[in-house]
Amino acid sequence: MRASRRIGAVLTALALLVSTGCSHQKGNAKVAQKLDRKGDEIVVAGQLFHTGAPVVTWMDPGGYDAYRTERRFAPWEKSSYNATTQEVKDIDSPARYNIRYTPTTRPYGSPGKQLTPEQLEQVRGGGWPLSLVQDKVDQFVYHFDVCGTSRQCFNILHDHRGLSVHFMLDVDGTIYQTLDVKERAWHATTSNNRSVGIEIANIGCYPVNNDKTLDEWYRKDPNGLTRMVLPAWMNSTWIRTPNFIARPARNEPIVGEIQGRMYKMYDLTPQQYDSLIKLTATLCTVLPKITPDYPRDEYGNLITHALSKETLENYHGLLGHYHVQTNKQDPGPAFQWDKLTNGARKLMGLKPLPNGDIINNPKTLAKK
């Protein structure tokens, strides 16, 4: 990545390099001087990069640490890996992640050129150089979590399924990073080696004739405005912003075709779109092989089904989970691809691309 590449005025790349034995000082810096963070940085290969969005890492109070081997929300005396195996059948490893492009016996590995013996020896004991991450990572996969909040998402992924994801995006726009981007998280099967993943807090999409879950999670207030309503067993303090009222970006549910079937869902919140645009712009800049665009057909329209094996292997850019797996629908029909992509491109100083989201912008680019 060239140092001159920046994401407008918002995204000034800050690489924090700490080397054992480094003794020189710059400017007025002093030994043991505390270096303050802005609270918007993500971690890529041990380096910090600004996003302009609120970020809580696994190292911060209130964060979610996917490096831990014990369950986060189980009683401490029952949280160890040994105790967990007695209660949770889906957890078969203390770790919820592993090294990219290495052989694995778990079902979350993926094809691709493996690390050389020299590279493996380097990264297994000394971390990844940023240049190697930039060379290997070329996809960003969007999921909805079907959990409603990031706290519950981490509970399900980490404590019950033995899975992981690099980022979670809560309804108030808070981004939680659970792992360094250098790690292979277990979130998207065949794309795990080469991708970054994010779970977006949203209860998901459902067949058009099944409104039960949506009716439980969304209600209209006296003014006719839709808001998300947490179920009784959840606690509002789980959301980082006090007294936050989550409202979808559009008041009515959106219906669209995914994987050849019609689904209905409520949109993300405006706060989620704002943070997701900034995070996407950051990742596409720091990891320039992630092209800021989504899968399109020959007419430039959004592809709304899983890509073929060959197409997926040759694709580098932004992806929905449904582009990777035929049994998935996330991030769903309400996900505004044009808003996200062109919002990120604007921050990156790039020209906008033609609208191609045939679900949310059906009149802008119809099939010929």
ZIMOBEL-V346167 format. One record per backbone hydrogen bond with DSSP energy under -0.5 kcal/mol. NH is the residue of the N-H (numbers start at 1). CO is the residue of the C=O. If there is no record, write none. Layout:
BEGIN
nh co
NH CO
NH CO
END
This chain:
BEGIN
nh co
5 2
6 4
7 11
8 6
10 7
11 7
12 10
13 11
15 13
16 14
17 15
18 16
19 17
22 19
23 21
29 26
33 30
36 34
42 49
44 42
44 47
47 44
49 42
50 12
51 40
55 39
56 175
58 177
60 57
63 60
66 64
66 178
68 65
71 79
78 75
79 76
84 80
85 81
86 82
86 83
87 84
88 84
89 87
91 88
92 90
96 66
98 184
100 182
102 99
109 106
115 101
120 116
121 117
122 118
123 119
124 120
125 121
125 122
126 122
127 123
132 129
133 129
134 130
135 131
136 132
137 133
138 136
138 194
139 194
140 317
141 196
142 319
143 198
145 200
146 202
153 149
154 150
155 151
156 152
157 153
158 154
159 154
159 155
160 155
160 156
161 156
161 157
162 157
163 157
164 186
167 197
168 176
169 199
170 168
170 174
173 170
175 54
176 168
176 174
177 56
177 175
178 166
178 176
179 166
181 43
183 180
184 98
185 183
186 96
187 185
191 188
192 189
195 191
195 192
196 139
198 141
199 167
200 143
200 198
201 169
201 199
202 200
206 264
208 262
210 207
215 211
216 212
217 213
218 214
219 227
221 225
224 221
227 219
228 246
229 217
230 228
234 231
238 235
239 236
242 240
244 241
246 244
247 245
249 268
254 265
256 263
258 256
258 261
259 304
261 258
263 256
264 206
265 254
270 247
273 269
274 270
275 271
276 272
277 273
278 274
279 275
280 276
281 277
282 278
283 279
284 280
285 281
286 282
287 283
288 286
290 287
291 289
293 291
295 318
297 301
300 297
302 356
303 295
307 323
312 308
313 309
314 310
315 312
317 138
318 291
318 293
319 140
321 142
322 330
323 320
324 320
324 321
325 321
328 325
332 329
335 332
337 335
340 336
341 337
342 338
343 339
344 340
345 341
346 342
347 343
348 344
349 346
350 345
358 356
361 357
364 361
365 361
END
